[in-house]
Amino acid sequence: MRLFSEISRALTEEGISPGRVQYTVIDGKGGYFQNVKRLLEFSDTAIVLTGKKGAVRVEGEKLSIGKYYAGDATVLGDIRRVERVD
C-alpha cells in the first residue's frame, strides 16, 4: 500500500488531482476519459469534456463518443491533440 500512496502523492504534486478529467489516448484509435461530469461541446473535429475541476478539449478528425456512463467516456476517432481548459 505504501507504493500506491507514494504514486498518488507524486501525481497530486504534478497537478493530477481528484476531480480533474484523466485520460489515456491510443494513437489512431481514440481515448478513454475518466471523471467526466458533462459533455460541453461536440463535433466531428472537437469535443470538450468537463470534470469537477476543469475540462479537456479533444481535437482531431472523425471524432465520436463511443461510450459515456458513470463518469467514464470513450472518444473514438483520430485524436490529434488534448489540452486542459481550466
Secondary structure, DSSP 4 states (H G I P E B T S, - for coil): -HHHHHHHHHHHHTT--TTS-EEEEETTTEEEEES--EEEEE-SSEEEEE-SS-EEEEEEEEEEEEEEETTEEEEEEEEEEEEEE-
